[in-house]
Amino acid sequence: MSSETLHEDPGKLGPKVINNHRAIVSLMEEFEAVDWYDQRAKATDDAQLRAIMEHNRDEEKEHAMMVLEWLRRNDPKLDEHMKTYLFTTQPITEVEKEATQGGGSESAGEAAAGDTASDGSLGIGSLRKVTK
């Protein structure tokens, strides 16, 4: 519940921090809804109700990704970490080792992922491969 309100004076935070807060709280709420729908779908013995709950759960995942993408576009450090860790196939702790010992997160993420979008996006909506 502590995430629902700001912890500092809004007048000292500015619109960027407040908008980031809104997005983070929305992301948390979307994932909470995913969890609730997932539990409800698993618990019901009614196949039609299960299908509705699973559909609703998956819609919440879509909403979460939209907010996550907004955050990525508005937070350069988050963007850097996402490029390092997302869409990789190595064990996550190995990706971290490469990122911290190998001279930077971008090269480690690209080496681990193999295919990354050159425009800084997560590759959502793009099927092209980057040539090296």
Helices and strands as residue ranges (DSSP letters): G 2-4, H 10-43, H 47-74, H 76-85, H 92-101, H 105-113
